[in-house]
Amino acid sequence: MPREVDFSGVYVPSLLVAFVVVLPVFWLLDGALARAGVYRWVWHIDLFRLCLFVVMFGSLGLYWYR
């Protein structure tokens, strides 16, 4: 994938596109985990959510840049 993406003459980093793609997927997964009761077993919920997002975002970024 190219390092920059052209949106109407404005170049944005492709990692911004990855962020926009991962964000709704993260929200859906976060809601599913909350409904399943997984957060009862997590020590620090906000830290878990941050780590989950970083893993998803990093995985997609590494996949695109390989």
N, C-alpha and C positions, 0 to 999 in steps of 0.2 A: 504494500500500500504506500502511496506517496506520503511524504512527510507533511505536506500541506494540501488542503482541499479548497477548491475555489467555489465560493458561494456568492454569485452575482458580482464578481469582480473583487471580492474580499477574500483574502487567503486566511484560513483558520487552521490551527494545528489539527492533525488527524486524531490526536488524543482527546480533543474537545468532542469530536464525533463519537469516540469511544465512550466518553463520559455520558453523553446524551443517550447512547444506546443502553448502557449499563444501568442507568438510574431507574427507568421503569421496571426493568427486570429485577433489580434489587428491591424495589418497593413491593412487588408481587411476592417475591421470596420471603421478605421480612413479614408480610402479612400472613403468609402461609405458616411460617414458623411460630408466629404469635398465636394463631388459631389452634395450632397443634400442641401448644403448651410447652414448647422447647425452652422458652425463656425462664420457666420455673427452675431449670437445672443450670442456668448460666449465672456465674457469680456477679459479673458486671455487664449489664445488658447493653449499655451504650458503647462500651469498648468492644463487645462482641459484634455489634452492628457495624462499627467502624472497620474492624478487621475483615468482616464479611465483604463489605464494599471494596476495600483495598485489594483483597484477593480476587474478586470478580473483575475489577478494573485493571489490575495488573496482568491478569491472565489474558484478557482481551487485547491489551496493549502489546504484550509479548507475542501473542499469536499473530497480530497484524504486522509486527516489525521483524518477524523471523526471516 
